[in-house]
Amino acid sequence: MGGGLGWRTIRGAIVCCAAILPSTLEWLTSRHSHAIQRESCERTPPKAEQKLWSRLRRGQLKGFQFRRQYSIGPFFADFACLEAKLLIEVDASQHAEREDQDESRSAFLRANGLLVLRFWNTEVTSNVDSVMERLADVLPRAARAGKRRI
């Protein structure tokens, strides 16, 4: 493998590092770590996410289909409705300390045509019906807006 080419295994594929920009290589590597992190979240989701997922799965909310732990760019969302281009984040208390990070993440997602809704864990666990009402109001408008953008 001479010529100064570097070879690396990323997500099970052998990749020539000379043919990839460093930022792309970093992105691929971070996607791998996100996949590992996503898998750990899927094994033991927080109670608030379990409660919300039990109300979202199988098209229970106006027939809209949701996915859990959906990867988008270098990030992943707790829940995603692709038809409506809607992402739902259920945030724990540590997010209060990382508002700048969350805002830059949300800005990236909005720039890619996605609507991001955030709910606190306590809001979901103590009043899931209110969360579902808000989602029921937002989903049809988000779906119409999402179809116009395509």
Secondary structure, DSSP 8 states (H G I E B T S, - for coil): --TT--EEEETTEEEEGGGS-HHHHHHHHHHHHHHHHHHHHHHS--HHHHHHHHHHGGGTBTTB--EEEEEETTEEEEEEETTTTEEEEEE-GGGGGGHHHHHHHHHHHHHTT-EEEEEEHHHHHH-HHHHHHHHHHHHHHHHHHHHHH-
